[in-house]
Amino acid sequence: MFIRYFDIQDIYRVSRYNITVNISARRLTLFKDEMLLRTYPIAVGKPSTPTPKGNFRIINKALNPGGPFGARWLGLSAPNGDYGIHGTNNPSSIGKAVSNGCIRTYNNNIIELYNLVPIGTPVEIM
């Protein structure tokens, strides 16, 4: 189930949060009002299916998508595929380059992130 909506609180929150993903360091960093708020360990795409680099936005959210997507899904506006930031049913994969291009993190981390950031949040992947 994907949720797509904007309300006045989301518009305010979008301007307050942004996410940076460092592929080589395998870290996702959340900023609020340009101040470091949280840093999470991640898994990224394997060499044959790399995580796309660029500037994107969160375009949809899913609660309990299940399977390899873990507890939550944050869909990205990246072209040429269905990429997102999500939890995992394989926590031993975190810190490795093993996904099909998505960004994985521990389920407790994605739940926290899901609850903090609204649709429209900027995501820079480098």
N, C-alpha and C positions, 0 to 999 in steps of 0.2 A: 504494500500500500504506500503510494507516494503522496506526499503532502505538498501542494503548491498554493501558496497564498502570500499576500502582503497585507499587513495592517500598519497603522501608524507606529506602533511600538517596534515592529521589525525594521521599518525604515530608519528609525533612530538607532537601533542596535547595529544595523549594517555598517553605519558610519563609525561605529566604535570598535568593531572587531576586524582583524585580518589574520590570515594564516599564511605561513611560509613553510614550504617543504624543501628540505635539503636532502636530495637523493643520495649523494655520496656519504653524508654523515648519518643517513637513515634516521633523521629527526624531523618531527613536525613541531613548529613553534606557533603558539597562539598569542597574539598581541591584542590588548584592549587599550584604546586611546593612545596607541603608539608605544605602550609600555609592555614589556614581557610579562605574560600572565602564566603560561604553562608551556612545558616542553614534553613531548611524548616520543618514545622509541617507535619506529615503524618498520615494516617490510615494504619493499618496492618491487617494481617489475624486473623480471629476469632479462638477460641480454637479448633474447629472441622476442620478447614482448615488453619493451621498456615503458616506464612511466613517462607520459608526455610532459615536456617542459613548456612553461609559458605562464601567462596570467589568465586565470579562469575565475569563475564564481560558483558558489553552491547553487544549484538549480532545483534540487528536490531533496527530500528527506524521507527515509523509510524506517519505521519502527519494527524491530524484530524481522528483518528480511530472511533470516534463517540460513542454513547451510554454511557455505564458506564465508558468507558475509557477516556472520556473527550477530551481535545484538542491535546494531544500528547501521544505516547507510546514509552518506551525504554525497549525492550525485554532483558531478562537476560538469561545467560547460565545455569541456575539452572536445575538439572535433575528432572525427574518425574513430569513434568507439564509445562504449558506455563505461566511463571511468568514474571512480569515486573513492572516497575515504570511508573505510568500514572496519568493523570488528573482524574477528576471526574465530573459526572453530579449531585452529591449529596454532596455539600460542607459541610453539617452538619455532615458528617461521619468522617471528619478529626479530629484526636486526639483519635480515637476509634479503637477497634479491631473488625472489621466488614467485611473485605474483604474475598475473597476465596484464599488468600495467596499473592496476589499482594500488592504493596506499592502504595497508592494513595496520591496525594497532590493536592493543589489548582491548577486550570488551569493556572493561571498566573505564578505560580512557575514551573510547568512542561514545559511551553513554554520557560522560561528562561533557565532551565536545558538542554532541548533539543537543544537549540541554542549554548550552551557552550561545551557540551561533545560529543566526537565522538564515533562511534562504536569501541569497544575494551577497553573502559574505565573500570578499575577495580572497582568492587563493593563488599564491605565487609558488610555482614549482621550478626549482633550479637544480 
